[in-house]
């Protein structure tokens, strides 16, 4: 599978800045929508913690439930 054209590159440090966090969140969704797994995303973005990504996905799934 080719590398997707998502914002950010492997090794980015997203820190706590709101814009950077938004980039991480959008990139995570973009990667998953492009068919990548969470493990692959975490390889591309090693500064992102697995628990943080899973928490975001859990919250976004619950928010989209009717």
C-alpha positions as CSV (number, residue, x, y, z in Angstrom):
1,X,0.0,0.0,0.0
2,X,1.6,3.4,-0.9
3,X,2.2,6.0,1.7
4,X,-0.8,8.3,1.9
5,X,-0.6,12.0,1.3
6,X,-1.8,12.8,4.8
7,X,-0.4,15.9,6.7
8,X,2.6,15.2,8.9
9,X,5.4,12.7,8.5
10,X,6.8,10.0,10.6
11,X,8.6,11.2,13.7
12,X,6.7,14.4,14.1
13,X,6.4,15.6,17.7
14,X,2.8,16.9,18.0
15,X,3.2,18.2,21.6
16,X,0.2,19.9,23.1
17,X,-0.5,22.7,20.8
18,X,-4.1,22.7,19.7
19,X,-3.3,23.0,16.0
20,X,-0.8,20.2,16.2
21,X,-3.2,18.0,18.1
22,X,-5.8,18.7,15.4
23,X,-3.3,17.6,12.8
24,X,-2.7,14.4,14.7
25,X,-6.4,13.7,15.0
26,X,-7.1,14.4,11.3
27,X,-4.1,12.4,10.2
28,X,-5.2,9.4,12.3
29,X,-8.7,9.5,10.6
30,X,-7.1,10.0,7.2
31,X,-4.8,7.0,7.6
32,X,-7.6,4.8,8.9
33,X,-9.8,5.9,6.0
34,X,-7.0,5.1,3.5
35,X,-6.9,1.5,4.8
36,X,-3.9,1.7,7.2
37,X,-4.1,0.1,10.6
38,X,-3.6,1.8,13.9
39,X,-0.3,0.0,14.2
40,X,0.9,1.4,10.9
41,X,-0.1,4.9,11.9
42,X,1.8,4.5,15.2
43,X,4.9,3.5,13.2
44,X,4.6,6.6,11.0
45,X,4.0,8.8,14.1
46,X,6.1,7.4,17.0
47,X,5.4,10.3,19.2
48,X,1.7,9.4,19.4
49,X,0.8,7.2,22.3
50,X,-1.4,4.1,21.5
51,X,-3.7,4.9,24.5
52,X,-4.2,8.5,23.2
53,X,-5.1,7.3,19.7
54,X,-7.5,4.6,21.1
55,X,-9.1,7.1,23.4
56,X,-9.8,9.5,20.6
57,X,-11.2,6.7,18.4
58,X,-13.5,5.6,21.2
59,X,-14.7,9.1,21.9
60,X,-15.3,9.8,18.2
61,X,-17.2,6.5,17.7
62,X,-19.4,7.3,20.7
63,X,-20.0,10.8,19.4
64,X,-21.2,9.4,16.1
65,X,-23.7,7.0,17.7
66,X,-27.3,8.1,17.4
